[in-house]
Amino acid sequence: MQMKLDKMLEEKEKEIKTYESWRFKANPVPAECLVPLLNSLDKDRDHRIQTFKEFNATKNKMKVFSFVERDNEREKSLDLLRQK
């Protein structure tokens, strides 16, 4: 019985020593984290702003259909009549 107990204690001590000798080792930081992304984000934002400005400029140059102008004029004249 004593031999069995001693053997069990030795196994436990070995197990404890293996746990104590184990060291945590972190994975290396990915290279993508070290690359500055702010410049690319700024470029993308500037590109979106530029394309939006160009779109608005072309939209403003487009000719409005005549019936839209006619409807707008009708609304203005009706508003003037209602005010009187």
ZIJOKA-V562948 format. One record per helix or strand of 3 or more residues. SS is the DSSP state (a for helix, b for strand). FROM is the first residue (numbers start at 0). TO is the last residue. If there is no record, write none. Layout:
BEGIN
<<SS/FROM/TO> <SS/FROM/TO>>
END
This chain:
BEGIN
<<a/1/20> <a/30/32> <a/37/60> <a/65/82>>
END
